[in-house]
Amino acid sequence: MNTVTKMLTASGLALALIAGPALASEHKQENAEDYAFSFEGPFGKYDKAQLKRGWKVFYEVCYSCHSLKYIRFRNLTEPGGPGFSKDEIKKFIKENEIVVDAGYNEDGEPATRPARLSDAIPNPYKSEAQAKASNNNAVPPDLSLIVKAREGWYYPWYSSPIIKLFKGNGGAEYVRSFVSGFEDAPDGEEKEGLNYNPYFKGHWTAMPPPLSGDDVEYSDGAKPTLEQEATDVAAFLTWASQPKLEERKRVGLMTMLFLGVFALMMYAVKRALWAGVKH
């Protein structure tokens, strides 16, 4: 390799190193927008009214494509959740004629029955093939644990545990930003069958914009704007991912209090036992 070739090679490598990060940054996934959810921090709690609104958004909008397989109807009535009564959920099941598979009848044909409180929320699709056929050959993900699976923040490793203690892992912010963040692609770029969302990894998703505002009618008088609906459904899906969040925080705080008192008692015992011993 002669001197000119070596110089050209070195120049090419230098340009690649300089241009590489710049090109990558053009397609970098946007970080989710911060939002002060009521359940953040060690003392945070779910807003029951918000969870009820979020359930309405999920069922009337998201449920047409997405499942919630780890949540049972009875979970909607349990402490720490939306706070529906059992009669409210039974009425909801009856009014919406929700049924579940019941094996086969005497003729060997598939049978169904009305859903019960103990039943899991049924999948909107009968099979994966049906889901693909209805969604541009993409299977919509189950949303039971979506908030746990999506972190919207990128903390430095040394500050992550402390920040997450007070701000959470950002999963709720990610969901909120994602469902309300669809926009036109820059420079008029288009991809057939895909939609542009800067909060999605790769920016292109087969999912169309799910919310537009005024998608539902809230019974508590809240205005169903795009931001409100996105916030409510993000809060609801956080609860779906962490239904025992309030109980865990309560037990954790009691444990820390107990350990603090226990440590003081042990220190007092130590002082008493060694009080007469010279050191």
ABEGO torsion letter per residue (X at the ends): XBAAAAAAAAAAAAAAAAAAAAAAAAABBBBBBBBBBAABEAABBBBAAAAAAAAAAAAAAAAAABBBAABBAAAAABBGBAGBBAAAAAAAAAAAGBBBBAEBBAAGBBBBBBBBAABBBBBABABAAAAAAAAGGBBBBBAAAAAAABBABBBBAAAAAAAAAAAEAGAAAAAAAAAAABBBBBGGBBBBGBBBBAABBGGBBABBBABAEGABBBAAGBBBBAAAAAAAAAAAAAAAABAAAAAAAAAAAAAAAAAAAAAAAAAAAAAAAAAABBX
